[in-house]
Amino acid sequence: MDVLKLILKKFGEFLKYKKHLYVKPLFLLTVSVLFIITFVFIVKKYEPNDTYEPIKISFEKQSYNLEGKTIVLDPGHGGDDPGAPSIFGVNEAHIVYSVANKLREVLEDSGATVVITREENETVSLDNRKLEGDMFISIHSDAFESSEVSGFTTFYRYENQIEFAKTISESLDQYAFIANRGTQEMSYQVIWQLDYPATLIELGYLSNSVDDSLLNDPGYQERMVHGIAEGIDNYVNKKK
């Protein structure tokens, strides 16, 4: 008991006469604790709710009515012509064939007859890409000397191709993660040699690291496929 009293006495004397030894460290400790408590409170307040579910597009539920339509798909380049090079994956010819092949499956499931201008690693001249159909879509991925240029573009050549190109552009805009560079007139052979609705789509720039990475991603390719398919469906069935 005497020992306890002695300890308490010594402790009291320390608090009374040795303030210079503990006041500053105690103040810093208190401030630090308050800062940590405040930080934890803010993090807890603004952290995502555990019940939050990210918005997802369920492609399986998408349905298109393309019965009786013949659609020509033209994967650009191919074979001896690899197209634009890629930094993160495969070159243009392989990317656009992958997109076209996925699109072919979706369109056929929607009742369309699909004609494809080339198969994988096949070399086909521009002249031989002139095939008959109700609609024609040439799929490409661009490249530019500046790595800052990004976005997708749809092209047409004649008046009777404008509406088709614009409808595809508007639909792709709902799915793309990159900028819509709009619909432009251009004398690309694969569309000027046709007299029916046709468009050439540049899905992005492989010279841009973001575009390149996206276009090499199978999930993003699926988004582009459904953007194009939805645009075709909107054009055929005149949806607004």
Backbone as CSV, one residue per row, in Angstrom:
resi,resn,N_x,N_y,N_z,CA_x,CA_y,CA_z,C_x,C_y,C_z
1,MET,0.843,-1.204,0.000,0.000,0.000,0.000,0.870,1.242,0.000
2,ASP,1.934,1.209,0.836,2.865,2.332,0.901,3.547,2.534,-0.447
3,VAL,3.812,1.414,-1.124,4.464,1.493,-2.442,3.554,2.203,-3.439
4,LEU,2.265,1.868,-3.431,1.294,2.488,-4.333,1.196,3.983,-4.082
5,LYS,1.142,4.352,-2.792,1.083,5.778,-2.453,2.318,6.509,-2.947
6,LEU,3.476,5.840,-2.816,4.732,6.453,-3.261,4.724,6.670,-4.775
7,ILE,4.211,5.699,-5.488,4.153,5.805,-6.951,3.230,6.945,-7.365
8,LEU,2.064,7.001,-6.724,1.114,8.067,-7.058,1.698,9.448,-6.737
9,LYS,2.432,9.543,-5.618,3.041,10.810,-5.227,4.069,11.255,-6.261
10,LYS,4.932,10.272,-6.680,5.958,10.573,-7.665,5.331,10.987,-9.003
11,PHE,4.233,10.294,-9.370,3.546,10.601,-10.631,2.942,12.001,-10.588
12,GLY,2.362,12.358,-9.424,1.787,13.690,-9.265,2.847,14.763,-9.369
13,GLU,3.999,14.519,-8.740,5.093,15.474,-8.801,5.594,15.638,-10.232
14,PHE,5.622,14.519,-10.970,6.062,14.564,-12.366,5.116,15.435,-13.192
15,LEU,3.792,15.219,-13.023,2.814,16.014,-13.763,2.905,17.492,-13.409
16,LYS,3.235,17.791,-12.147,3.254,19.171,-11.675,4.524,19.906,-12.072
17,TYR,5.678,19.225,-11.972,6.935,19.917,-12.147,7.655,19.602,-13.464
18,LYS,7.177,18.623,-14.224,7.885,18.217,-15.442,7.026,18.443,-16.704
19,LYS,6.206,19.465,-16.661,5.325,19.721,-17.791,6.096,19.926,-19.095
20,HIS,7.269,20.486,-19.020,8.066,20.751,-20.207,8.450,19.460,-20.932
21,LEU,8.380,18.314,-20.194,8.765,17.041,-20.790,7.609,16.351,-21.518
22,TYR,6.375,16.622,-21.114,5.285,15.852,-21.696,4.199,16.667,-22.387
23,VAL,4.136,17.982,-22.143,3.037,18.757,-22.719,3.096,18.767,-24.255
24,LYS,4.261,19.064,-24.827,4.366,19.133,-26.286,4.121,17.775,-26.942
25,PRO,4.756,16.673,-26.483,4.462,15.368,-27.086,2.992,14.969,-26.935
26,LEU,2.398,15.300,-25.771,0.999,14.960,-25.557,0.103,15.738,-26.509
27,PHE,0.463,16.997,-26.756,-0.310,17.822,-27.691,-0.236,17.243,-29.106
28,LEU,0.978,16.875,-29.518,1.155,16.308,-30.857,0.410,14.989,-31.004
29,LEU,0.434,14.179,-29.950,-0.270,12.904,-29.979,-1.769,13.133,-30.109
30,THR,-2.282,14.106,-29.354,-3.726,14.404,-29.401,-4.145,14.878,-30.791
31,VAL,-3.344,15.783,-31.368,-3.638,16.285,-32.709,-3.618,15.151,-33.733
32,SER,-2.635,14.262,-33.607,-2.519,13.137,-34.544,-3.735,12.216,-34.457
33,VAL,-4.165,11.929,-33.220,-5.335,11.059,-33.026,-6.578,11.700,-33.630
34,LEU,-6.760,13.006,-33.382,-7.909,13.712,-33.944,-7.882,13.705,-35.469
35,PHE,-6.679,13.874,-36.047,-6.543,13.855,-37.501,-6.931,12.484,-38.061
36,ILE,-6.469,11.425,-37.429,-6.779,10.066,-37.888,-8.277,9.795,-37.803
37,ILE,-8.882,10.209,-36.687,-10.324,10.001,-36.518,-11.103,10.754,-37.589
38,THR,-10.686,12.008,-37.854,-11.360,12.813,-38.883,-11.202,12.184,-40.268
39,PHE,-9.997,11.719,-40.566,-9.733,11.092,-41.867,-10.588,9.847,-42.058
40,VAL,-10.628,8.999,-41.040,-11.433,7.770,-41.118,-12.911,8.103,-41.318
41,PHE,-13.386,9.130,-40.614,-14.792,9.544,-40.752,-15.109,9.976,-42.178
42,ILE,-14.202,10.784,-42.767,-14.428,11.264,-44.145,-14.419,10.111,-45.132
43,VAL,-13.450,9.204,-44.987,-13.370,8.048,-45.892,-14.615,7.198,-45.801
44,LYS,-15.068,6.937,-44.571,-16.276,6.129,-44.376,-17.509,6.795,-44.967
45,LYS,-17.541,8.127,-44.860,-18.714,8.866,-45.343,-18.836,8.809,-46.851
46,TYR,-17.686,8.869,-47.553,-17.725,8.981,-49.006,-17.334,7.696,-49.738
47,GLU,-17.045,6.624,-49.021,-16.718,5.386,-49.715,-17.962,4.815,-50.379
48,PRO,-17.818,4.045,-51.499,-18.984,3.507,-52.207,-19.842,2.635,-51.318
49,ASN,-21.130,2.729,-51.518,-22.070,1.897,-50.784,-21.885,0.445,-51.176
50,ASP,-21.885,-0.452,-50.198,-21.680,-1.876,-50.475,-22.768,-2.452,-51.368
51,THR,-23.932,-1.806,-51.389,-25.042,-2.338,-52.174,-25.039,-1.783,-53.604
52,TYR,-24.063,-0.901,-53.929,-24.013,-0.311,-55.263,-23.615,-1.358,-56.294
53,GLU,-24.322,-1.368,-57.405,-24.000,-2.263,-58.502,-23.742,-1.436,-59.746
54,PRO,-22.566,-1.612,-60.393,-22.274,-0.842,-61.587,-23.287,-1.125,-62.690
55,ILE,-23.543,-0.102,-63.520,-24.466,-0.271,-64.636,-23.811,-1.142,-65.697
56,LYS,-24.517,-2.139,-66.151,-24.011,-3.033,-67.175,-25.005,-3.119,-68.321
57,ILE,-24.459,-3.283,-69.523,-25.317,-3.505,-70.676,-25.381,-4.998,-70.915
58,SER,-26.566,-5.558,-70.882,-26.733,-6.987,-71.089,-26.938,-7.245,-72.575
59,PHE,-25.835,-7.590,-73.265,-25.916,-7.811,-74.690,-26.818,-8.995,-75.034
60,GLU,-26.913,-9.962,-74.114,-27.725,-11.141,-74.384,-29.196,-10.779,-74.592
61,LYS,-29.633,-9.671,-74.005,-31.036,-9.287,-74.085,-31.330,-8.433,-75.325
62,GLN,-30.274,-8.020,-76.047,-30.478,-7.224,-77.239,-31.032,-8.103,-78.355
63,SER,-32.025,-7.613,-79.059,-32.573,-8.347,-80.202,-32.804,-7.378,-81.344
64,TYR,-32.501,-7.823,-82.547,-32.632,-6.999,-83.739,-33.454,-7.762,-84.776
65,ASN,-34.217,-7.019,-85.567,-35.057,-7.623,-86.593,-34.509,-7.275,-87.967
66,LEU,-33.735,-8.185,-88.537,-33.099,-7.937,-89.831,-33.472,-9.007,-90.848
67,GLU,-34.618,-9.616,-90.657,-35.095,-10.652,-91.562,-35.154,-10.152,-93.006
68,GLY,-34.611,-10.947,-93.907,-34.691,-10.636,-95.330,-33.637,-9.676,-95.833
69,LYS,-32.760,-9.183,-94.965,-31.738,-8.232,-95.371,-30.401,-8.939,-95.632
70,THR,-29.740,-8.496,-96.679,-28.396,-8.993,-96.989,-27.402,-7.888,-96.657
71,ILE,-26.501,-8.194,-95.762,-25.539,-7.199,-95.283,-24.125,-7.658,-95.633
72,VAL,-23.392,-6.800,-96.313,-22.013,-7.098,-96.682,-21.078,-6.494,-95.631
73,LEU,-20.234,-7.326,-95.054,-19.236,-6.868,-94.080,-17.860,-6.937,-94.724
74,ASP,-17.136,-5.856,-94.616,-15.819,-5.765,-95.241,-14.751,-5.458,-94.192
75,PRO,-14.083,-6.495,-93.651,-12.960,-6.234,-92.740,-11.794,-5.682,-93.559
76,GLY,-11.359,-4.486,-93.261,-10.312,-3.852,-94.059,-8.996,-4.605,-94.040
77,HIS,-8.220,-4.387,-95.127,-6.866,-4.942,-95.246,-6.903,-6.476,-95.243
78,GLY,-5.923,-7.127,-94.605,-5.900,-8.584,-94.539,-4.844,-9.208,-95.431
79,GLY,-4.387,-10.385,-95.052,-3.396,-11.119,-95.843,-2.087,-10.365,-95.940
80,ASP,-1.704,-10.011,-97.168,-0.437,-9.307,-97.395,-0.454,-7.870,-96.881
81,ASP,-1.631,-7.367,-96.567,-1.784,-5.982,-96.096,-2.238,-5.979,-94.638
82,PRO,-1.308,-5.775,-93.691,-1.667,-5.838,-92.263,-2.395,-4.598,-91.744
83,GLY,-2.378,-3.507,-92.527,-3.008,-2.270,-92.050,-2.146,-1.570,-91.021
84,ALA,-2.773,-0.764,-90.184,-2.036,0.021,-89.186,-1.465,-0.887,-88.104
85,PRO,-0.246,-0.593,-87.631,0.348,-1.397,-86.559,-0.233,-1.039,-85.201
86,SER,-0.123,-1.983,-84.273,-0.610,-1.780,-82.915,0.546,-1.833,-81.930
87,ILE,0.446,-1.027,-80.884,1.465,-1.032,-79.831,1.191,-2.149,-78.824
88,PHE,-0.080,-2.321,-78.448,-0.446,-3.202,-77.341,-0.959,-4.583,-77.762
89,GLY,-1.201,-4.793,-79.047,-1.792,-6.071,-79.446,-1.524,-6.387,-80.895
90,VAL,-2.561,-6.843,-81.601,-2.402,-7.222,-82.993,-2.707,-6.042,-83.905
91,ASN,-2.336,-6.153,-85.184,-2.489,-5.042,-86.106,-3.940,-4.865,-86.568
92,GLU,-4.135,-3.838,-87.384,-5.482,-3.458,-87.834,-6.230,-4.601,-88.507
93,ALA,-5.571,-5.309,-89.405,-6.250,-6.367,-90.161,-6.882,-7.407,-89.240
94,HIS,-6.174,-7.773,-88.177,-6.692,-8.780,-87.242,-7.787,-8.198,-86.348
95,ILE,-7.618,-6.956,-85.924,-8.627,-6.318,-85.073,-9.955,-6.211,-85.806
96,VAL,-9.916,-5.678,-87.028,-11.178,-5.447,-87.744,-11.818,-6.762,-88.184
97,TYR,-10.987,-7.784,-88.434,-11.589,-9.088,-88.759,-12.300,-9.657,-87.534
98,SER,-11.684,-9.492,-86.363,-12.306,-9.968,-85.129,-13.654,-9.291,-84.909
99,VAL,-13.699,-7.977,-85.111,-14.955,-7.231,-84.953,-15.974,-7.690,-85.984
100,ALA,-15.552,-7.838,-87.242,-16.462,-8.253,-88.311,-17.018,-9.650,-88.068
101,ASN,-16.173,-10.534,-87.585,-16.615,-11.911,-87.339,-17.636,-11.967,-86.206
102,LYS,-17.402,-11.185,-85.157,-18.372,-11.097,-84.058,-19.688,-10.487,-84.553
103,LEU,-19.558,-9.458,-85.401,-20.746,-8.795,-85.943,-21.523,-9.746,-86.848
104,ARG,-20.823,-10.545,-87.611,-21.481,-11.520,-88.491,-22.396,-12.445,-87.690
105,GLU,-21.916,-12.915,-86.548,-22.717,-13.820,-85.715,-23.979,-13.133,-85.201
106,VAL,-23.827,-11.884,-84.742,-24.978,-11.143,-84.211,-26.012,-10.898,-85.310
107,LEU,-25.550,-10.499,-86.489,-26.467,-10.200,-87.582,-27.181,-11.453,-88.079
108,GLU,-26.465,-12.547,-88.161,-27.096,-13.803,-88.591,-28.121,-14.269,-87.575
109,ASP,-27.820,-14.086,-86.297,-28.791,-14.429,-85.252,-30.031,-13.536,-85.332
110,SER,-29.883,-12.362,-85.981,-31.003,-11.423,-86.120,-31.776,-11.638,-87.418
111,GLY,-31.421,-12.689,-88.154,-32.165,-13.039,-89.361,-31.576,-12.541,-90.657
112,ALA,-30.466,-11.823,-90.603,-29.863,-11.279,-91.820,-29.015,-12.330,-92.529
113,THR,-28.885,-12.163,-93.834,-27.909,-12.922,-94.608,-26.645,-12.079,-94.663
114,VAL,-25.531,-12.634,-94.217,-24.287,-11.873,-94.138,-23.286,-12.394,-95.160
115,VAL,-22.755,-11.483,-95.934,-21.695,-11.794,-96.890,-20.441,-11.068,-96.416
116,ILE,-19.330,-11.767,-96.295,-18.093,-11.144,-95.825,-17.082,-11.114,-96.963
117,THR,-16.396,-9.999,-97.119,-15.514,-9.824,-98.278,-14.218,-10.616,-98.174
118,ARG,-13.797,-10.930,-96.964,-12.587,-11.741,-96.808,-12.648,-12.537,-95.527
119,GLU,-11.928,-13.625,-95.493,-11.767,-14.385,-94.264,-10.425,-14.006,-93.642
120,GLU,-10.138,-14.535,-92.477,-8.916,-14.172,-91.759,-7.684,-14.526,-92.580
121,ASN,-6.710,-13.595,-92.617,-5.437,-13.760,-93.325,-5.593,-13.912,-94.838
122,GLU,-6.741,-13.522,-95.373,-6.974,-13.602,-96.813,-6.725,-12.238,-97.455
123,THR,-6.030,-12.241,-98.596,-5.783,-11.005,-99.333,-6.857,-10.848,-100.402
124,VAL,-7.570,-9.728,-100.363,-8.630,-9.452,-101.333,-8.456,-8.022,-101.840
125,SER,-8.470,-7.854,-103.153,-8.312,-6.524,-103.738,-9.546,-5.667,-103.477
126,LEU,-9.386,-4.371,-103.605,-10.515,-3.452,-103.416,-11.596,-3.701,-104.467
127,ASP,-11.179,-4.003,-105.692,-12.149,-4.284,-106.752,-13.026,-5.475,-106.393
128,ASN,-12.420,-6.483,-105.794,-13.159,-7.711,-105.474,-13.997,-7.588,-104.203
129,ARG,-13.956,-6.439,-103.570,-14.801,-6.210,-102.402,-16.147,-5.591,-102.803
130,LYS,-16.322,-5.423,-104.068,-17.593,-4.909,-104.581,-18.587,-6.062,-104.686
131,LEU,-19.439,-6.188,-103.683,-20.419,-7.264,-103.627,-21.809,-6.666,-103.464
132,GLU,-22.805,-7.376,-103.944,-24.170,-6.877,-103.872,-24.805,-7.183,-102.513
133,GLY,-25.615,-6.248,-102.040,-26.325,-6.434,-100.785,-27.290,-5.289,-100.570
134,ASP,-27.938,-5.277,-99.422,-28.821,-4.169,-99.065,-28.060,-3.061,-98.345
135,MET,-27.009,-3.455,-97.620,-26.169,-2.513,-96.891,-24.740,-3.036,-96.893
136,PHE,-23.784,-2.113,-96.825,-22.363,-2.475,-96.858,-21.653,-1.727,-95.741
137,ILE,-20.841,-2.450,-94.957,-20.077,-1.831,-93.871,-18.624,-2.271,-93.970
138,SER,-17.751,-1.298,-94.180,-16.315,-1.565,-94.197,-15.736,-1.133,-92.856
139,ILE,-15.024,-2.036,-92.198,-14.552,-1.798,-90.827,-13.036,-1.618,-90.821
140,HIS,-12.588,-0.523,-90.213,-11.165,-0.196,-90.163,-10.806,0.357,-88.782
141,SER,-9.496,0.476,-88.538,-8.980,1.236,-87.396,-7.830,2.080,-87.924
142,ASP,-7.858,3.349,-87.651,-6.987,4.338,-88.290,-5.630,4.450,-87.587
143,ALA,-4.769,5.265,-88.179,-3.487,5.629,-87.561,-3.132,7.025,-88.035
144,PHE,-2.403,7.754,-87.199,-2.057,9.137,-87.532,-0.665,9.425,-86.990
145,GLU,-0.021,10.437,-87.564,1.340,10.771,-87.124,1.367,11.306,-85.696
146,SER,0.262,11.914,-85.257,0.172,12.398,-83.880,-0.528,11.357,-83.016
147,SER,0.060,11.021,-81.897,-0.526,10.034,-80.993,-1.683,10.594,-80.184
148,GLU,-1.923,11.913,-80.298,-2.990,12.539,-79.522,-4.357,12.403,-80.187
149,VAL,-4.387,12.128,-81.485,-5.653,12.034,-82.209,-6.389,10.771,-81.797
150,SER,-7.687,10.920,-81.473,-8.484,9.806,-80.959,-9.910,9.921,-81.465
151,GLY,-10.630,8.783,-81.483,-12.051,8.817,-81.801,-12.430,7.945,-82.983
152,PHE,-13.726,7.748,-83.159,-14.228,6.954,-84.292,-14.948,7.861,-85.281
153,THR,-14.984,7.433,-86.540,-15.582,8.227,-87.614,-16.330,7.306,-88.566
154,THR,-17.463,7.781,-89.098,-18.160,7.048,-90.152,-18.119,7.880,-91.427
155,PHE,-17.877,7.204,-92.558,-17.735,7.883,-93.837,-18.794,7.404,-94.834
156,TYR,-19.120,8.299,-95.779,-20.023,7.967,-96.872,-19.471,8.623,-98.134
157,ARG,-20.039,8.253,-99.302,-19.624,8.900,-100.549,-20.778,9.582,-101.264
158,TYR,-21.954,8.954,-101.264,-23.083,9.488,-102.020,-24.237,9.863,-101.102
159,GLU,-25.155,10.630,-101.676,-26.317,11.097,-100.923,-27.108,9.941,-100.316
160,ASN,-27.257,8.843,-101.070,-28.062,7.723,-100.577,-27.336,6.895,-99.508
161,GLN,-26.130,7.340,-99.123,-25.376,6.646,-98.077,-25.306,7.456,-96.778
162,ILE,-25.711,8.736,-96.842,-25.553,9.616,-95.685,-26.361,9.148,-94.485
163,GLU,-27.631,8.870,-94.693,-28.495,8.495,-93.572,-27.997,7.228,-92.888
164,PHE,-27.566,6.268,-93.678,-27.052,5.008,-93.125,-25.816,5.271,-92.267
165,ALA,-24.880,6.059,-92.795,-23.645,6.363,-92.059,-23.941,7.121,-90.766
166,LYS,-24.858,8.070,-90.829,-25.200,8.854,-89.639,-25.895,7.999,-88.579
167,THR,-26.758,7.094,-89.018,-27.462,6.235,-88.055,-26.484,5.316,-87.332
168,ILE,-25.508,4.772,-88.065,-24.471,3.945,-87.444,-23.658,4.779,-86.462
169,SER,-23.322,6.000,-86.852,-22.540,6.891,-85.991,-23.269,7.188,-84.688
170,GLU,-24.560,7.508,-84.785,-25.353,7.833,-83.593,-25.441,6.645,-82.642
171,SER,-25.577,5.457,-83.196,-25.669,4.270,-82.350,-24.327,3.945,-81.697
172,LEU,-23.244,4.013,-82.476,-21.915,3.762,-81.916,-21.605,4.736,-80.783
173,ASP,-22.112,5.950,-80.909,-21.861,6.976,-79.897,-22.396,6.562,-78.530
174,GLN,-23.418,5.710,-78.512,-23.996,5.250,-77.255,-23.148,4.165,-76.591
175,TYR,-22.252,3.571,-77.346,-21.460,2.451,-76.834,-19.976,2.768,-76.679
176,ALA,-19.465,3.699,-77.479,-18.025,3.952,-77.521,-17.526,4.659,-76.264
177,PHE,-16.271,4.396,-75.902,-15.600,5.072,-74.797,-14.718,6.216,-75.295
178,ILE,-14.711,6.430,-76.604,-13.884,7.489,-77.179,-14.776,8.461,-77.955
179,ALA,-14.191,9.566,-78.404,-14.964,10.638,-79.030,-15.562,10.227,-80.370
180,ASN,-16.715,10.805,-80.666,-17.357,10.642,-81.966,-16.882,11.776,-82.864
181,ARG,-16.129,11.452,-83.897,-15.595,12.465,-84.806,-16.572,12.788,-85.936
182,GLY,-17.776,12.199,-85.847,-18.827,12.559,-86.779,-18.856,11.738,-88.051
183,THR,-19.713,12.182,-88.981,-19.890,11.525,-90.274,-19.350,12.445,-91.359
184,GLN,-18.485,11.904,-92.210,-17.813,12.729,-93.210,-17.883,12.084,-94.588
185,GLU,-17.852,12.924,-95.619,-17.795,12.418,-96.991,-16.350,12.124,-97.360
186,MET,-16.125,10.967,-97.974,-14.777,10.595,-98.386,-14.872,9.612,-99.550
187,SER,-13.945,9.723,-100.489,-13.988,8.883,-101.695,-13.182,7.593,-101.521
188,TYR,-13.500,6.829,-100.493,-12.870,5.521,-100.352,-13.458,4.578,-101.396
189,GLN,-12.606,3.819,-102.062,-13.075,2.987,-103.169,-14.161,2.011,-102.771
190,VAL,-14.031,1.400,-101.605,-14.996,0.365,-101.229,-16.414,0.891,-101.098
191,ILE,-16.561,2.228,-100.890,-17.916,2.776,-100.832,-18.296,3.538,-102.100
192,TRP,-17.307,4.144,-102.805,-17.702,4.856,-104.024,-18.024,3.904,-105.158
193,GLN,-17.560,2.664,-105.079,-17.874,1.713,-106.148,-19.234,1.021,-105.942
194,LEU,-19.981,1.471,-104.915,-21.300,0.903,-104.635,-22.387,1.953,-104.847
195,ASP,-23.579,1.488,-105.247,-24.694,2.420,-105.456,-25.824,2.194,-104.462
196,TYR,-25.529,1.565,-103.332,-26.531,1.337,-102.297,-25.970,1.796,-100.947
197,PRO,-26.786,1.850,-99.874,-26.319,2.361,-98.577,-25.048,1.660,-98.098
198,ALA,-24.024,2.446,-97.848,-22.729,1.907,-97.446,-22.017,2.912,-96.556
199,THR,-21.178,2.400,-95.696,-20.365,3.272,-94.849,-19.040,2.598,-94.547
200,LEU,-18.022,3.401,-94.368,-16.722,2.920,-93.899,-16.532,3.481,-92.500
201,ILE,-16.273,2.593,-91.542,-16.127,3.000,-90.143,-14.667,2.888,-89.718
202,GLU,-14.115,3.978,-89.230,-12.818,3.943,-88.553,-13.125,3.877,-87.064
203,LEU,-12.883,2.740,-86.449,-13.275,2.522,-85.054,-12.419,3.272,-84.045
204,GLY,-11.261,3.734,-84.460,-10.357,4.439,-83.548,-8.981,4.523,-84.169
205,TYR,-8.036,5.090,-83.419,-6.673,5.286,-83.909,-5.703,4.391,-83.143
206,LEU,-5.083,3.459,-83.856,-4.102,2.589,-83.201,-2.833,3.359,-82.842
207,SER,-2.680,4.557,-83.371,-1.549,5.411,-83.012,-1.784,6.107,-81.671
208,ASN,-3.006,6.001,-81.142,-3.336,6.554,-79.832,-3.380,5.402,-78.818
209,SER,-2.689,5.537,-77.717,-2.560,4.422,-76.772,-3.902,3.983,-76.186
210,VAL,-4.810,4.938,-75.937,-6.122,4.591,-75.377,-6.958,3.835,-76.400
211,ASP,-7.070,4.393,-77.608,-7.831,3.735,-78.673,-7.275,2.346,-78.949
212,ASP,-5.953,2.272,-79.045,-5.282,1.007,-79.356,-5.600,-0.052,-78.311
213,SER,-5.472,0.327,-77.038,-5.747,-0.616,-75.956,-7.196,-1.088,-75.988
214,LEU,-8.129,-0.157,-76.215,-9.546,-0.515,-76.264,-9.852,-1.465,-77.414
215,LEU,-9.344,-1.142,-78.595,-9.686,-1.928,-79.777,-9.070,-3.325,-79.743
216,ASN,-8.056,-3.525,-78.924,-7.488,-4.860,-78.745,-8.188,-5.647,-77.648
217,ASP,-9.163,-5.008,-76.980,-9.878,-5.663,-75.887,-11.154,-6.331,-76.424
218,PRO,-11.317,-7.644,-76.236,-12.498,-8.349,-76.754,-13.817,-7.783,-76.231
219,GLY,-13.832,-7.353,-74.972,-15.048,-6.785,-74.399,-15.445,-5.496,-75.096
220,TYR,-14.454,-4.656,-75.407,-14.757,-3.406,-76.107,-15.178,-3.686,-77.552
221,GLN,-14.574,-4.688,-78.158,-14.997,-5.081,-79.503,-16.473,-5.481,-79.507
222,GLU,-16.912,-6.160,-78.449,-18.326,-6.532,-78.333,-19.209,-5.282,-78.271
223,ARG,-18.758,-4.263,-77.572,-19.515,-3.020,-77.506,-19.665,-2.417,-78.895
224,MET,-18.586,-2.394,-79.663,-18.636,-1.857,-81.018,-19.565,-2.677,-81.907
225,VAL,-19.518,-3.979,-81.742,-20.386,-4.870,-82.519,-21.850,-4.536,-82.281
226,HIS,-22.227,-4.392,-81.024,-23.627,-4.120,-80.719,-24.005,-2.680,-81.065
227,GLY,-23.051,-1.783,-81.037,-23.326,-0.428,-81.498,-23.653,-0.414,-82.987
228,ILE,-22.863,-1.157,-83.771,-23.101,-1.239,-85.217,-24.408,-1.971,-85.501
229,ALA,-24.621,-3.099,-84.825,-25.845,-3.882,-85.048,-27.089,-3.066,-84.703
230,GLU,-27.027,-2.329,-83.629,-28.159,-1.492,-83.233,-28.396,-0.395,-84.267
231,GLY,-27.304,0.151,-84.813,-27.437,1.172,-85.850,-28.090,0.618,-87.103
232,ILE,-27.704,-0.583,-87.495,-28.333,-1.232,-88.655,-29.821,-1.440,-88.405
233,ASP,-30.139,-1.938,-87.216,-31.529,-2.185,-86.854,-32.325,-0.880,-86.856
234,ASN,-31.746,0.170,-86.316,-32.417,1.475,-86.309,-32.671,1.977,-87.734
235,TYR,-31.698,1.764,-88.608,-31.838,2.215,-90.001,-32.899,1.397,-90.729
236,VAL,-32.845,0.091,-90.580,-33.793,-0.787,-91.279,-35.222,-0.559,-90.808
237,ASN,-35.379,-0.420,-89.499,-36.721,-0.300,-88.938,-37.105,1.142,-88.600
238,LYS,-36.265,2.097,-89.042,-36.551,3.529,-88.907,-36.919,3.926,-87.483
239,LYS,-36.128,3.441,-86.515,-36.358,3.804,-85.125,-35.751,5.165,-84.860
240,LYS,-36.414,5.945,-84.004,-35.925,7.261,-83.634,-35.516,7.282,-82.170
